[in-house]
Amino acid sequence: MTKIPGRTQSGGLFRRDLLKLSGVALGAGAAAPILGRSRPARAATEITFASAKFFGKETIAQLVDAYNASQDKVHVTYRELPPPSASTEVHQALVQQLARRNGAPDVFTQDIIWIAEFAAAGWSLPLDEHVDASEIGAYFPGLVAGCKWQGKLVALPWFVDSGMLYYRRDLLEAAGTKVPETWPELVETAQKITAAGQARLGFLWQGKQAEVLVCDLVSFTGSNGGAILDADGRTVRIADPAAVEAVQFMHDTIATHKISPPDLLSWDEEPSRRPFTAGQAVFLRNWSYVYGISQDASESSVVGKVGVAPLPHFPGKSSAASLGGYQYGVNASSKNQEAAVDFVRWMSSPETQLRFALQLGLAPTRQAVFDHPDLAKAQPFMAQLKPVFLGATPRPVTPKYPQVSLVLQSEISKALSSGDVKGALESAKARIDTIVGV
């Protein structure tokens, strides 16, 4: 494992991180004080860090300043990229910079769906020799899988998001029913409550021909033990029986069970969120951002009535939720790799992850951070998401992901609108075979 002068490491974690997570007070300002952009008194190794912009009580620039103030061996210059809502621009900026292979930026943040692409291009430094197995075991397993390419760890986790099930606690309590753990239970509960006139809509998700449809597909298929691609990135499984059954269920929520409205086929996140926070639906599949809106009386009529749980699964299977979030990468062309790795490990440490959670609302990727009392106190909703993220599943891991995603969006949309599920998935398999084949 790489060691940087001036650092004390123990078991893959910085010693101060272990102490702080073991009970020493750790509040919003527990990291080193923010001292602005002043340079260290001694000459330091200079590296650059490019990241998408995120909003919160603190900025990423302030976190970078905290790292610079915590030691005198490395100095990081922060280069701000657009926010994730402009993901195309963020992706293009990183591709242009990394393709130059001049070492800049030394460290970058990336959407999890870009990891395989950047690694296959030779832009990402493998990190296995810098991070030991015990430290990797501290992260959510699905996230670690998404940070690997061809068996090598090529990214280090930063923050996580995934699909989850929102439900109306008051409606389930009135109906005398529990939170559904399987899809048949969800159908039964949604039908019962809507038939009684307690809600107009049963279950909302996102059927628009867009990236979010692929996210929903990953969840439904994974919850039946299926997959789109095997771990090798080449074996296409989208037409396997498990996937066919899962997509058939997606279709049937609209056409047969009638718990989802036909309009859903044109909905992405926000159109599906609005009826739920307006009090018109029993269940909603969406991302973590919805909870804050649901508790805002100016935008929601269900304040205090919303619960969250892992997405249901098919009988005998396990919950699966499409994985989202941004992760850290180290430029393989960096001329200061040891310094870059030191900075990344500090940014992904328990202490810094807790600070990101408290100050920017970004969910930790280390399981233990969810158990910290400061998180439960300041972010009670986030603290209860640990079971949700344990089932997080990455989208297909392949450097050809953009092409694969476009095929899936097209063919799944056809399956949902036409009802010819098997035919659409066979077409998807043939097209994806051509894309990812040797």
N, C-alpha and C positions, 0 to 999 in steps of 0.2 A: 504493500500500500504506500502511496506517495505521502511523504511527510514534508511539511513546510516549516522552516525555522520559525520559532515563536508560537507554534501551536502544540497543544498537548492533546493526543488522541487516545481513546480507550474503547476497545471493542467496536471500532468503526464510528463512534460518536465522539464529538468534542466533550471533554470532561465537564465543562461548565454547563453543557446542554443536559448531561445526565443529572447533575446536581439540581438544576432548575426544575426539571421534570420530576424529580424525586421529592419535591415539596418546598424548595426554596421559592419565595414569592416571585411570580413572573407576571407582571402586568403589561399594559400596553406599551410602556416605555422601558421594558426590561433590557432590551438590547442596549448596546453602547449609546451614549447620548449623541444626538445629531449635532454635528459641529460645522455644518455647511460644506463647502467644496474646497476647503483649504488643503494644500498639499502636505504630506508628511514632512517632518523636519529632515529626515534622511532620504537619500535616493531610494525609490521603491520601484519594483517591477511594474510597468504600465500595461494594463489590459483594457479592452473595451467590451462593453456589454450592450447588446441590442435586444429590446423587448417591446412587445405590444404594450400599449398604454392601458392601465387599469385605474379605476377611480375608487376613492375611499377617504378615510380620515387622514391617511398618510399617502404619500406617493412612492412609487418604486425608486425614484431618485433619492428620497430620504432613506430608504432601506440601504441603497448603495452607499450613501454617506455614512450610515451606521457601520457598515463593514469596513470602510476606509478608516474610520475612527477606532475600530476595534484592534487594529494591529498596524505595524509600520513597514511591512515587507512588500505589500501589494497595494497598488492604487488603481481603482476602477473608474473609467469614464463611461457614463451612461448615455446611450443613444436611443432616444425614444422613437418608437414606431407607432403607427395608427392603432386604435383600439381593435379588439377582436371582431367588432361589428363590421369592420372593414377588412375582413380576413384575406380577401383577394389581394389587397394592397400590401398587407403584412407579408404574405407569402411571396409576392413578387419582389419586394425589397430584400428579403432574406436570400432568395434564389440569386438575385443579381450580385449581392455582396459575397456570398459563399462561393459562387462559381468562379470568382476571380482568383481564389486559392492564394490570397496574399496574407492570410492570417487574421483578417478583420471581418467581422467582430470576433474576438476570442471566445466569447460566450454569447449564446442567443436563447431566446425562448421560442417554442414552436407548438403549434396545434398538434395534438397526438396523431392526427391522420397524416401529418407530413413526415413523421419520424422515419418510416421505411424509405421514403423517397430520398431524404437527405442522406441517410446512411448508405443506400445503394449507390448514390453519386460519389461516395467517398468523402463527404463533407463533415461527417460526425466522428469524433474520436471515440473508440471503444473505451468503456470506463471500468470494465471488470477488474483490472489490476489496481484500480484506485479505490474501489468500494468493495468491502468484503461481504461474504454471504450473510452474516448476521445482520448487517445494516440493511441489505436488500430485503431481508425477511420482515423488516419493520413496516414496509409499504404494503398497500393493498395488492394482492396477487394479480388481479386483472390489469392493474396499472403497470406493474412490472412487465407483464407479457406485452403490453402495448409499447413499452420502451425498449424492446429488443428487436434486433434484426439479425436473422440467420444465427440465432443462438447467442448473440453478443449484446450486452447492455450498451446501448448507444445514446441513451438519454437518462437523466435523473429526474424523478418526479418533483413537480412543483405544487400544483393544486389540481383537484379532481371535481368533476361534476358527472352526473349520470341521470338517466331517466328514472322517474319514480312515480308512485301512485298517490295522487291526492284524493282524499275522500271526505265526504260530509259526515263528521262525527255525529251530529245531531240526528241526521236522517237514519243512520245505521242504528243508533240507540233506540230511536222511536220504533223502528221495524224489528227490534229485538234480534239483530243479526251481528255477527262479528266481521272484522275486516277480512275480505277474501284472500285466501292464500293460493287458490287455483283459479284458472280462467273459468271453468264451469261455475264455481262459486260466485265469481264476479257477475256472470251473466244472470244467474238466478237472483242475486240481490238487486241488480239494476232493474230487472224486469218487475220484481216485486214492488219496489219503491215507485217506479214510474206508473205501474198499473194502479197503484193507490192514489195517484195524482199528487204525490209529494214532490215530484220533480218532473220536468218536461223531458229531460235527456238523461240517458243512463251512463254512457261511457264515451268520453271524448279523447281523441288522439289526433295524430297529424297524418293525413293522407295525400297531401300535396306532392306533386312531382318535383321534389327538391331534396336536399341533403337530409332533412329531418325525416323523410320517409325511409331512408336507409337506416337511420338511427332506430326508428320504430321496428323495422324489419329485423335488425340485430337482436332486439329485445324479445320479440315474439318467437323468432327462430331459436335463439339460445335457450329460451325457457321451455323448449321442447327437446333439448339435447342436440339440436342441429347447429349448423354453421353455414356460412357463405363460402368461405375458403378454409382448407385445413391449415394447420400451423406452418406447413411448408410453403405456403403462399402460392401454390400452383394447382393443387387438387381442388376442383370446383365441386361444392356440395349443395349448391342452391336448389338443385332439382331432386335431392334425396327425399325420401318419404317424410322425414321429420320437418323439413323446410316446407314441403307441399302442404302438410297438415297445418303448419303455423300460418302460412299465407291464406289458406282456406278459412281459417278462423278469423283473420283480419277482415276478409271479405264478408264472412257470415255475421260479424257484429252489425253490419249495415243491412245486408239483404235477408238474412234468416232470423237472427235473434232480435234485430231491430232495436238494439240498445244504443246504436251510433247513427247519427243523421247522415243522409247522402251528401250533404254539403261538405262534410268532413274531407271529401276527396280533393277539395280546393284549399284546405286549411293547413297553415303551418302553426308555429307556436302561439302567436298572439290571438288569431281568430279562434283557436281552440280554448285558450285561457279565458277569454272574456265571458262566455256563457257560464263557465264554472264560477268565477268570482262574482257574477251577477245572480248567483243562487239558482241557476236553472238545471244543473247537472249533479249527478251523484258521484261520479268518478272522473278523473282526468289523469292522463299520462303527460308529464311535462318535466321541465328541468327545475333546479332548485330556486331559480329567481322568482318563481310564481308565489312562493310562500310569503315573501315580504309584501307583495301586492295584495295578497288575500287578507293580510292583517292591517291594511291601510283603509280606514273608513271612508276616505275620499274616493277610493277606487273599487271598493269591495262591499258587498252586502252580506258577506259570510264571515266577518271578523269573529274570531273565537270559536268557529264551528268547523275548522279544517284540520284534518289529520294527514299524516304522511306515512307511507309504508313501502317496503320493497314491492316491485311489480309482481303480479301473480305468475304462476307457472302452470304448465300442463301437469296432470296427475302423475305422480311418481318422478317428476323432474325437479329442477331447481330454478329459482328466480334468476333472471339475467337482465341487465340494464346497460344500454349502450353507453360507452364511456366517452366522456368529454374532458376538456381541460387542456392547459398548456404545460409543457415540460421543458427542462433545461437541456441544452446541448453544448458541447465544447467543440470548437472548430478544429478539425483534424490538421489544418494548416497553421494553427496558432504557433507562434514562435516562443510562447511562454505557457506551455501546457500545464506545468505544475502549478503556477499561479492561477490559471483558469480553473483547474480542478479544485483548488482550495476555495476559491470564491463560490463555485457551484455547490460544494458540500456545505459551506456556511449558509447559503441561501436555501438549501433543502434540509437544514438541520431542524430538530424539534423546536428549538427556541425561535428560529426565524419563521417557521411554519405557523407557530402559534401567533406570532405578531402579525403575519399576513392575514390570519383568520380574524383576529380582533380588530385590525385597523382597515383592512380592505375587503373583508367578507369572503375571502377565498378559502375554500374548504381544504384542510390538510390532506396530504397523501400518506402520512404516517398514522397508523392505527392508534398508537398510544396517545397522540395529541388530542384525539377526540375524548379521552377520559380525563383531561386536565380540568380542574374545577373552574379556572378562569374562563374557559370556553363555555362550559355549561351555564355560567352566570351571565356572560355577555352575549352569547349566541346560542340560546337554548334550542332553536330549531336546528342549527348546524350540528350541535352535539348529538342529536338523535339520528343522524344520517349514517352512522357507522354501519349498521346492518344493510342499508341500501348500497353503499359503496363496496361492501364485501362481495356483492354479486355483479359488480361492474364488469362488462365484457367489451373488449376493444372491437372496433370495426375491422374489416379485413386488413391484415397487415401485409401490404405489398407496395412497392415503389410505383406501381401502376394504379394506385388507388383512385385518382381522379377519373380515369377512364372506366374503371370498374363501377364506381359510384353512378356515373351517368347511365350505364347500361341498367343497373338495378333500378334507378329512378324510373326509367322508361318502361321496363318490363313489369315491375311490380304495379305501377300505375295502370298498365293494361290489364293485369290480372284482377285488380280490384274493381275496375269499371266494367269489364266484360264477363267476369266470372270464370273464364278459362284459365284457371290457376296453373294447372299442370302444363298446358301449352306455353304459357308465358314464361314459366320457370325453365322449361326445356330450352326455349329460345335464349333466355338469359345465360344458361350454362354454356351453350354453344358459342355465344358471343364472348363471354368471359374467358373461356378456354383459349380463344384466339389471342386475347390480350395478355394473359399470364403464362401461356404455354412456352415451352423451351424454344 
